[in-house]
Amino acid sequence: MDSKDARQRCYLLAGTRLAAPKAAAGLHVVATPIGNLSDITVRALETLAGADVIACEDTRITGRLTGRYGIETPMLAYHDHNGAGMRPRLLARLAAGEAVALVSDAGTPLVSDPGFKLVVAAAEAGHRIHPLPGASALLAALVAAGLPTDRFLFDGFLPPKSGQRQGRIAELRPFPATLVLYETGPRLAESLADLAKGLGPRPAAVCRELTKAFEEVRRGSLDALAAHYEAAGPPKGEIVLVIGPPAEPEAQDEDVDGALLRALADHSLKDAVAAVSALTGRQKRDVYARALALTRADGDA
């Protein structure tokens, strides 16, 4: 390793300059902070310092991160407008055995950014893809929203025009999962109003400027949030919407009765009530009242 190579393959951590090993050949998909630059991982720093080139959406934005950590790896702009011309250049470098680090302006590449086509082309050419996990706005919002996380659907940005947006919302309505969407400040109130119209008063959270100094998570029903931002005006910053899943339809009395009759054939009254309550989502007291009515009717018969 010559002196120039050694100088480039270093990074600063807590005021200490550390040498980074040369990154392995292939395309390294590197997650970067969504706001707070301290959210970078040590592995990401080593990879960015050890790569031969960093492909990024905006060299000025990525430059703030590399400057903070003393990384001098050359950068190339790769975005929607130059992708067709830049991909062959990056693929040629991969074919030559180089390590290319792919980053977005913030968060995990390929999540609502232009990296997808490069990854597909690199994989089709037989180059190794190295995923480096880290910050993600959608996951940060999901865990902060206080809504179910066991099943969720990410659908990026809704269409900007109201008619198309309402059509997309109608497609999303039946999914039995928490919805995660990205939105811009100027469109937020209008999008929330369309969501309230299409999904009803579901619980939701508007997560704004996550990990930054003015981080905000505002929770409420979709209609209440729409009214708030209509009155308050467009908020600044990056925005993630998290919307609770649709309520499960309540079991009908005949469904409860049928389940109770089957359960009572093999279980005690207490156990049958507990099992049917768990199965149908009905309150135990209501199921118990139905069970008593059924056993009385059976005794009268």
N, C-alpha and C positions, 0 to 999 in steps of 0.2 A: 504494500500500500504506500503510494508516494505521499508527500506532504500535502499536496492539494487534495488528494482523495481523503486523507485523514482529517483535514480541516472541514471538509464537507460532511463527513460521516460522524458528526458529533451533535449532541444536544445538551441544553442546560436544564438542570433539575435542582430546585432549591439552591441556586447559586453555584452549583457544581457542574463543570463541563464533563460529560461522560461520552466515551467512544461508543459508537453504534456498530454492530457487525454489519457487513454488507448483506442487504436483503436478498433472499432467495429469488431466483428468476421466476417471473410470472406477474400476474396482475393482482395487486394487493388492494382490496376494497376496504378503505379505512374510514371508520366512523370518527367524526370530529365534534367538538362541543356545539351545542345549539345556542349558547349564549355565554355561559361562564367558562372562560378558557382553562380553568383548573379541572374541568371535567374530562380532559384528555387522559387516555391510558398510557402507561409506560410502554407497553408494546407498540401503541400507535406512534409514540415519539421515536422509538428505535427504528420503526419501519420507515417513517418519513425521512429520518436522517440517513438511513441505510439504503434507501432506494436510489436508482439512477436518475429518476425524474418523477415529479409530482404532476399529475393531470388534474386540474381543478376548474371549477366554473368561472371563478373570478380571481386572478392572481393577487389583486389588492386585498381581498377578504382573506384568502389563505395566507397571504403575506403577514397579516397581523398575528396569526397563530405561529407561523414559523419564526417570525421575529421575536415573539415572546419567549420562545424556547431555543433560540440561537441555532436554528436549523438553516443550512445554506444550500440545500438540494435545489437544483434548477426546477423551475415550474413552467408548464405549458397550459394555456387556456384551452379547455375542452367543454363546449356547451352546445345548446341546440342549434345555434346559428353557424357554427363552424365544424360540427360533428362529422359531416360527410367527408370533409377534406382532412380532418385531423385523425380520424380513426385509422386510415392506412399508415400514417406516420407512427402512431403508437403501436400498431400491430407489427410494423417492421422492427421496432425496437424490442418488442417481445420476442420476435423471431431470432433476433441477434443475441438472445439470452439475458436481456436486461430485466431489472425489476422496476415495474411501473406502479406507483402508488396512485390510486384513484380516490379523490375526495370530492364532496359537495361543499357548498358554501357553509352548510351547517347540518349536523346530524348524520344519519346513515345513508350512504350513497344508494341509488336506485329507488329510494322511497320518494316519489314525486320529484325526481330530478333526471337529467339526461344520461346517466351512466349505463342504463340498461343495454343499449345497443352495443356499447363497447364490450361489456361482459359477454353478451351473446356471441359477438364476433371472435373474441379471444377464446372462449370455450370451444367454438366450432373449429378454430385453428389448432386446437389441442394444447393450448397454454394452460398452465395451472392457475386456478383462481384461489386466492388466499383471503378469506373473510376475516376482518378484524372488528369484532363487535364493540359497541360503545353507545354514545348518546343517541337518542331517538325522540323526537318531539311527540310522536304518537304514543309511545310507551310512557313517557313522563306524564303526559296528560291523563292517560288511562289510570295510572296509579294514584293521581292526585284528585281525580274527579269524585271518588266515593261511589262509583257505580259498578255493577257486576263486571268482573274481569275474566270469568271462566270461559266466556265465549264472546268474541268481538269481531266486527267487520270493519276494515279500513277501506274507505272509498275515495281518498284523495280530496280534490276540490270539486264541489258541485258546479254545474254549468253556470256561467255568468248571467244568462238570460232567464227571466222568471218562468216562462213557459217550459223551456227545456229542464230547468231546475225542478219544477213541480213534477215533470215526468219521471226524472231520476228518483225523486223522493217516493213516488208511488211504487217504483221498483224495489226500493229499500224497505218499505213498510212491513212486509210479511216476515223479514228475517228475524228469527228468534235470538237476537244477539245485540249487545251494546254496539252502537255505531260510533266510529271515530272519523271525523272529517277535518280538513283544513279549510280556512276561510280568510278573507282579507277584511281589514277594518271597514272600508267603504261599503262592502256588500253585507256586513254582518247582520244588521237589523233586518234587512229585506230577506236574507236567507233564513234567519230564525223565524220570521213571520210565515214563510212558505213551509218550513219544517213543522211549525205548530199547526198549520192548516192541514198538512198532509199526514202527520203522525199523531196529532192530538196532544194533550198536555203531559207529555212524557217528562220525567225528570232529566235534567241535562246540566252540563257545566261548560262554561266558556273559560278556557285556559289560555292566558295571554302572557307573552314575554317570559316563558318558563326559564328558570335558572338565572334570570337577569335581575337587576336591581329593583325593577318595578313589576316583578312577578305578581300575577293576580289570577285567582280561581274563583269565579262567580257561579254559584249554584242556584238552581231554581227550575221551575217548569219552563218548557219551551215558550209558551205564550207570555209568561212573566219576564223572561229574559229578552224576548222580542220587544216588549213594551219598554223595558229599561234602556236598551241601546237605541231605540227610536227616540227616546227623550234625551238621552245623554250625548248622542252623536257618535260618529265613528271613533272607535278606540285606536290607539297606535300599537304597532308591534305585530309580531307573529301570533296567529290565533289557531287554536285547536278546539273543535267542538266535540264533546263526548255526550252521547245521547243514550239513555237507558233503553233496554229492550221492551218490546210490547208486553203488556200484562197477559199472563196465561188465562185463557177462558175458564171461568169457574165451572166446575162439574155440575150438571143438572141433577135434580133430586132423584130421577130414575137411575142415573149412573151411580149415585151414592147408594141407593137402595140395593141395586144389583150387586155392588161390591160388598156391601154389608152382609147380604144373604150368603154369599160365597164364603166370606170370612167367618161368619158365625157357625158355619157347618163344621169347622175344624178348630176354632179358637174360642177362648173365653170372651165374654162381652168386652172386658177391658182391653184385651189384646186386639180384638177385631176393630174396636173403635180407633185405637192407635194406628193400626195398619191402614185403615181406610182414610183417616185424616191425613196421613203422610202421602197416600196415593193421590188423593183428590185436591189437597190444599185447603180443604174445609177446616174450620175451627173444631177442636175436639168436642166442645160443648154442643155444637150443632149436630155433629155426627152421632154423639151419644143420644141426643133427643130422637134422632131418626131411628137409631137402634132400638130404643125403648118402645117406640111406636110399632116397629116391625115385630118385636117379640110379643107385645100385647095382642097385636092383630093375629099373630100365629096362635097364641093361646086361646083367643076367643073362637078361632076357627075350630 
